[in-house]
Amino acid sequence: MKIAYGTDIGEGDHTMEFALLIANGMKPLDAVLAATRNAADLLGRADKVGSIQPGRFADIVAVTADPIARPEALRHVTFVMKGGVVYRSEGHPTVLE
């Protein structure tokens, strides 16, 4: 069964869903794919979002640790790009150059 990451908590910590998925048996890589590729596919938008490649919307987040080895790193996003515009860049000054 394909699972897509999602939450309806409104304001607050949306990253808690990763911990819940993993605590209930999902592998960290599968949790990341649920939030990216699977969600895009289930929304019928896989041709525009869900992966990083030419021709796609440039919506990217970055963390300072490997989220597969340390999934808790997903709770500490240090870089956010949406539509090719950088909205947040902590500790990565060269990214903006």
Summary of the structure (lengths in Angstrom):
residues: 97
radius of gyration: 13.9
end to end distance: 42.3
largest distance: 42.3
contacts: 229
relative contact order: 0.15
helix: 32%
strand: 15%
